Structures are given as structure tokens and as C-alpha cells.
Amino acid sequence: MKNILGFFLSLVSTSVLCQDGQLDYSFNPYVNLNNSVISIAEQNDNKILIGGSFGSNNNNIKRLNVDGTTDTSFGAVINFPIVNDIFVQNDNKIVVVGRSPSYIKRLNENGSLDATFNFPGATINGWINKVVVLNNGKIIIAGIFNQIGNIPREAVARLNPNGSLDTSFNLNLPPVTGIRAMDVQPDGKILIAGQNDETSNQYRIFRRYLQNGTLDTSFNGDEEHYIYDIKTQQDGKIMISGPFDDYSNIIRYNVARLNNDGTLDPTFDSYNIPQNGSIYTIFDIAILDDGKYIINGSFSTYDQVTSNYIAKINHDGTIDTSFNIGLGPNDFVYETYVQQDGKILIGGNFTTYNGNSINRIARLDNSLLSTDPYLLGDSITIYPNPTKDKVDIRLDNGLETESILTIYSSTGQLLKVEEFTNRKTIDLSFLTSGMYVFCIKNGTQINTYKILKQ
């Protein structure tokens, strides 16, 4: 037991566990990156794919092991000056999109080229910004292009699973359109945002289309501003971000929440203060399971709180000050990816985080609080949360393996250690009301989350 206590105390003393917003020191990305990480994805085995503009010979994709070390078994050799987006299919094949001349390729799980994928090529010296693989295997791409193979397609196209153009799908966007943001909603409708500069009267685009490619006239999107990111929530509401200061003539700085019909959701406000002219913006939004959000961009404060380049905000738009990034990153964060355990991967152009050297990819601790039974790795259930006196912990991995529960105060003080096998009811009557952190160690895996004692 002394060894167990010493192990956990050493983790607490070095801020490894349970410090939301702080570096996860179990993630050590000793990977040589000489430029930005722009895209992040996670495979079914929890290995991490990163893309950007960091590689030599245009080989701008790498795979990391769970602990951040480079996976040397991943043999991808691609010709992408920049990788803009990565999508992992259900079969673990990897769709990669970026700038010409490659535009889009599909890789097998080991990184080799998928010979069954035959993209006919795109024209105009542009790029693909976004890719989404649908449940039926078809692939939607968006960016700056005007032709797929020999067939005109402006900015958005749908491909068949083998990479050929799906000729039945055409949004009929005007010439010289560029799409920066795209999201496919659960009902199959497609949200896009970008701009058109066919004439000197450049205008913005923020529209929704039906699955068959026809314009959804029930969507009332404000097309007056640039939008850099679109994310649809499970309840159908839509998060948008970009360099704007209003939505439908109502003040919203750089981030807004919309109802499903495109109208502004007044229950969410933004608390950014415009700074540095046009370069102050939010690049990316990540929606968390607890209803909160991670935002990243070119800002130094949010809600009058210092928060460099990244912040966690509550459901109403106020800042979550429990997410303590300290000094945060020293440069832009371009991509935020939430892993299955709630921890946050960030990629960008930063070389330090809170004063610690880190090379453009990092993982941050983040514990999720939910009123529902909380599943960690599909094997641990903890309920209820919040609780008045007791919580029930159940391990459902089918093995008789010993687990260790440690309970900490919000300041990191060790309060209780319990050993259990598959199920344990924990009496919390000795605790006062407040937030506590549970850490569960099972084998080599450690999971952490918050519980509210009422």
C-alpha cells in the first residue's frame, strides 16, 4: 500500500493528474516537427494521427502512440505540401486531404496507400480543406477547386467509396467559390461556410444543403461574415466561430450558437473583446460531452480573463476558470481534438506550454462532469453524479482484475484510497459539499474525472 500511495502522491506533486488545462506529462511527443500541426485524428486503437506542414519531402502526416512517441510502424509516404484534414473511417482506413498536387488520398491502417481508392484529380491550383466520410462510405470534400476529373464541380463534391466522383450530387455553387468550414449533421444535411469572389463584389456563404444537394431554404444563416468553423451539437444546435462581431445584427464576438434553423440562440453569449484588429479571431471549437466548449484562436483574453490562444467556456459562453492553462501556449493553436477519455489534444505553431518546452502537439488534462452514468473506455461506470452520500463504481471489462481508487480534493489533497475488483460502493458521507476528483488505476491505465458532492 505504501508503494501505491507514493505513486499517486508523486503524480499529484508533479501536477500529472487532475489539473484541468495543464499538460498531461504522460504524453511525451518526442517527434521532430519544424512547422505547424493543423489536423488531429484518433484511430480505433487510440493511436493519434497528426497532419500539417511539418514534414520533409511533403510527407506531412505522422502517427503517434498513445504516450506520444512516434509510431515507427506507420509507413505513410504522401505528397502533400500541407495536410488540412484527416478522417478515420470505421474500418480504420485514413482519408487525408490537403493542397495540390495530391488533394486527397486514402491510406490503409498501416499507412500504405489504399490501391482501391482512385481519385480522378481536381483542377485549379487550390486545395481541399475538409473531408467527411458518410455512413454509406461516400466522401464529401470541400475547399477551393472547380473540377473533379473532367467534370465541373465548384468547391464541394461527393465521391463514391472508391474515390470516383458521385455525379448525382452537385451543389451548383457559383464560380470562384472557396469553402473553409463544413459539417454534416446527423440527419445528413450539409452545412458549408466560405466566400465567393467572382466579381469585385465579394460575398460570404453560409448555407445548408439537403442530402441530395438541393438548397435547404428553411435555414436562415447570416451570410455577412467569415466563418472559420462549424460544429453541430447532439441537440441540433450549431456552433460557429470566426472573425465576426455580430450575427444577424446582434453583437457576438467571434463565437456564436445557433438554433437548428440558423437563427441566433440568445441563451449563449460571447465575451471576447475585439483586439488586434482583424487578426483577433477563434479558429476552432470543440464540443465537450458535459456541454462545455474548448475554443482556440488568436486571442489573449476571454471574458476579461487572461487566456492565451485557448480557453474552456461554459454552456452560456462564460469562461470556465477551473480550466487552468497558466501561461498557456506561446503561439497559435490551430486544432483541438477531444479524446474518448476527455483529455484534449492541441496542435498548432506553439513551442512552449505554460513555460514548458513542447513541440507543436500537446495533450491537456480535462475531467468531464456529467449527471449521467459516466463511461470510461466502455468499461467503468460511476453513478450517480452529482451525489449526496454514495457512488457506485462498476468495472465491466469481464476480468477479475484489481483496481485502485484514489480520491483527491480540488486542491490535490489525498483523501481516500480504496481497492476493489469489479464493483464497489463508496461512502462519501465524510466529505463536505464540493467538487472532488476520482482517479481509478486498472492495470497500466489511469482514468480521472470529477464528482460533485451535494
Helices and strands as residue ranges (DSSP letters): H 2-13, E 37-42, E 48-52, E 61-64, E 83-88, E 94-98, E 104-107, E 122-123, E 127-133, E 139-144, E 147-148, E 151-152, E 156-159, E 177-184, E 190-196, E 203-209, E 229-232, E 238-241, E 246-247, E 250-251, E 255-258, G 277-279, E 282-287, E 293-297, E 301-302, E 305-306, E 310-313, E 333-338, E 344-348, E 352-353, E 356-357, E 361-364, E 374-376, E 380-383, E 390-395, E 403-409, E 414-420, E 423-427, E 434-442, E 445-453
